[in-house]
């Protein structure tokens, strides 16, 4: 039976925004192999059910830790803050204006004289913002003092917004290729 206080402990990793993804994947595969339901074919019904529950928990932990956004949300949860997409909105006017401008640029993309250059410029700007936000989160989570959870939640909201925008821009870029 796999028992851990948190997802990081489950995978034998330090609690950190930075995660060694190849180590995470390797530990994930080891844990899945150990609790995989196929290993419990001749076990009691209770052991089979426990195997399925553990495999599901391991999957949830892996999904939470493998991407920076979900990892940041989980780290915030470890600090005692449940992140709720519905309740948490961005109030930073400059940020909201930037998002509106980027969305407007995306909507006008097909009318651009060189849509490929335009989309590349937008994706580069989005990527730079994502890297900056991830660095902010990395720095804040690495501090030994009690974290400013509202600051962290704000950065997570912004990162979520940029990642969604990047997905939309990537889809638009794919549409240009069609």
N, C-alpha and C positions, 0 to 999 in steps of 0.2 A: 504494500500500500504506500502510495506517494503522498507525503504530508509536508506542506510548506506554509510559512506565514504569508508569503507573497510570491508573485510570479518570478521575481528575480531569484529568490531563494530556491524555488522549484527547479530552475535551470542552473543553479550554482553560479550565478552572476552577481557582480556588485550592483547595488541600487544606484543607477546612474542614467542620465539621458543618453550617454554614449554606450552602445552595446556592440559587441563583436558579433556581427550577424552570422559569420560562419560557425562560431562557437555555439551561438543560439540554435542554429539549425541542427548542428551535430547532437547537442543535448536533447533537442526536441525529438529527433529520430530515435535516440537511445531510449528515452522515456516512452515513446509510442510503442516501440518494440516490446518493452517490458510489460505494458498494460494492455496490449492489443487484444481485443475480444477473441481472436482466433486461438490465442494461447490458453483460453479458458473454456474450450469446447466441452471438456469432460468435467468441468467444475460445477459446483452447486449453483442454483439460480441466483442466490445472493452474491456469490463471487462473480458471476457473469455480469450482473447489474452493476456491481462496484467497478468492474473493468471498464464498462461502457461509460460510467460517470467519470472515471479518472481520465479516460481517453478524451472525453469532451472537455474536461477542465484543462488538460494539457493543450488541446487545440486553442481554447480561448486565451490561455496565457501566451502562447506563441503568437497568435494574431495581434494581441495587445502590445507585445514587445518588438515585433519586427519592423514596424513603421514609426518614424519619429512622432507623428501627430498622435497616434493612439498610445504610444509610450508616454508622451508628455501628459496626456489625459490620465493615464494610470498613475504616474508619479504624483500628479495633483491629488488624485484619490488617496494615495498613501499619506498625503499631508492632511487628510481629513476633509477634502473638498470634493463633493460629487459634481462633476461637470455636467450641466444640463443644456443641450443645444437650444431648447425652447426658451429657457429663461435668460440665457446669456446672450445679450446683444451688444454690438459695438457702438460706443457713444463717441468715439474719436472722430470729430468732423473732418479733419485733414485726411484721415485714413479713408473715410467714406467717400470723400471727393475723389481721391486717387482711384478707388475701386470703380466709381462711376465713369471716370475718364478711361480707364482700361476697358471697361465693358463697352463704352461707346466706340473705342478704337476697334474692338473685336467686331462690333456690329457693322462697322463701315469697311471692314477688311476686303470684301469682294470688290468694292468700288475703287480700291487703291490701285495706283498705276503698276505697282509691283507687290501683289499680295503676299508672295513668299517672303520678301524682305520685311514687310510689315508684320507678318505673324512671327517671324524670327525675332524681331525687335521686341515685340510684346512678350513672347515666351522668355527671352533673356531677362527682361525687367522683372517678370514674375519670379523666375528662378533666383535672381539676386535677392529679391525680397524674402523668399522662402529660406535661403541660406542665412540671411541676416537674422530672421526670426528664430531659426534653429540655433544659431550661435547665442542669441539672447537667452533662450531657454537653457541651453547647455551651461552657460555661465551662471545663471540664477540657480539651477538645480545643483550645481557643484558647490555652492556656498555652504559653509558649515552652520551659519546662523539660521534662525527660523525664516523661512521663505515668505515673501510677500505674495500670498496666494492670489490676491486680486490682480496683481501685475502679471503673474503667470497665466491666469485665466484669460486676461486680455491678449497676451501674446499667443496663446493657444487658439483663441477665436480668430485672430488675424491669420495665423498659419492655416487654419482650416479654410478660411475664405480664399487665400492664395492658392492652396492646393486644389480647391474646387475650380477656381478660375483657370489654373494650369490644365486641368483635365478638359475643360471646355475649349481652351486654346488648342490643345493637342488634337481634339476631335475636329476642330475647324481646319487645322493643318491637314489632317487626313482627308477631309472633304475636298480640299484644294487639289489633292493628288488624284481624286476620282474624276 
